[in-house]
Amino acid sequence: MKKISLEFGVMMTAVVLAAMLGVVWLAATYRENGSRAILLPDRVMTLFPDPRPLTAFAFTDHENRVFDLSRLKGKWSFLFFGYTHCPDICPTTLATLARAHENIVKSAVGAKDVQFVFISVDPNRDTASKLGQYVTYFDTTFLGVTGDNSQLGNLAGQLGAAYEVAITPGVENYPVYHTAAVFLVDPRARYHAVFAPPLDAEGISRRFKVLRELEGPKAT
Amino acid sequence: MRWRHPVLVGLMLALNPIAAATEEAGVSVRDAWVRETPPGVAMMAGYMVLQNNTSRSQVLVAARSSGFEIVMIHRTIVKEGLTGMEHAPKIEILPNASLIFAPGGYHLMLMNPKRTLRAGDPVVINLEFRGGLVLPVAFEVRK
């Protein structure tokens, strides 16, 4: 009797385990196929149900062209705040974004409607030519932009980002603090989503491709 | 190894006994690498996995390299939503534990390299521990 119940127990455990695996498998399949499922709020991307239109700002890009609100229109823009004297988080993020861009390029729709913009919060050290050398090293299509403090504060404020540049006279390597999230602005120049660190290329590109498919016609 | 890199071969041969010495000392390092930087950037970061194989804590107190003007132990931190760096004057590695230096966390901040470092180049950084132990570690520059 005891032996039978033990066997029964083992069998039941196996059945339950198989059922659990089945559920996991179904969930994974649903995730892959059901676009909406993948866009449920998660720790990688926060999606705004009612994207907020950005208002005027003025920067200069690494080719000394004006980079203002109009440059955000007609394209999905990934924005990242940083500075070139940043040894760890900025190069790490730009390398990740370069891989995310590669993934988007390989998608059926491609990446013609996508741009990546590195916004330097350290215009004191980051000249246009330095910015150009810096961003294009990671990806030749990347843009580097910067502006004066009021313009940087303006756009940062609209995105809920912040930064602090602790310029110290005589100190070559003063510290800079900045929001490390990646902001996604849609082709109507609306703040549409934000990717929170730690960032990974697949996490970003996969969600973006789904978002673009869902929002594409509405967003442009 | 191609004949074009006699220096590299020499360095690699020279580093072999170092690896052995490291094991004996009770602290080992693996996956030591430095991220290649865009041209003109004099600020690099070094990453590694430090393993304490001894039954007592080991304290990393400094890092130095003839390849850079300044080497500092740093940690990327997030404070009130802002990401920045702080200097870590010392780091304790618990007995039989490992400590990971990785992007977004602990890293060796490497300022003003003496020569341009490109992917594939080796660079030696000496890790200094409390009690006088100095470990020369070969870092590989990676893209």
Contacts between the chains, C-beta under 8 A, distances in Angstrom:
chain1	res1	chain2	res2	distance
A	84	B	38	7.7
A	84	B	41	6.1
A	85	B	41	7.7
A	85	B	43	5.2
A	86	B	43	7.2
A	87	B	43	4.5
A	87	B	44	6.0
A	87	B	45	4.1
A	87	B	74	7.6
A	87	B	85	7.7
A	87	B	107	6.9
A	87	B	109	5.1
A	87	B	110	7.2
A	88	B	45	4.7
A	88	B	74	7.3
A	88	B	76	4.9
A	88	B	85	6.8
A	88	B	103	6.1
A	88	B	104	6.8
A	88	B	107	5.0
A	88	B	109	7.6
A	89	B	76	5.3
A	89	B	83	5.5
A	89	B	103	7.4
A	89	B	104	6.1
A	91	B	35	5.7
A	91	B	37	6.6
A	91	B	38	7.9
A	91	B	45	7.4
A	92	B	35	7.6
A	92	B	103	3.9
A	92	B	104	6.3
A	95	B	35	7.8
A	130	B	40	6.5
A	133	B	38	5.7
A	133	B	39	5.4
A	133	B	40	5.3
A	134	B	38	4.7
A	134	B	40	7.6
A	134	B	41	6.7
A	135	B	38	7.9
A	136	B	38	8.0
A	137	B	37	7.8
A	137	B	38	3.3
A	137	B	39	6.7
A	138	B	38	7.2
A	162	B	81	6.3
A	162	B	82	5.9
A	163	B	82	7.1
A	164	B	82	6.3
A	164	B	84	7.9
A	173	B	43	7.5
A	173	B	111	6.9
A	175	B	84	5.9
A	175	B	85	6.6
A	176	B	84	7.1
A	177	B	79	7.4
A	177	B	82	4.0
A	177	B	83	6.6
A	177	B	84	3.8
A	178	B	82	6.3
A	178	B	83	6.0
A	178	B	84	7.7
A	179	B	81	6.1
A	179	B	82	6.5
A	179	B	83	6.9
A	180	B	78	7.2
A	180	B	83	3.9
A	197	B	83	7.5
A	197	B	104	6.7
A	198	B	104	5.6
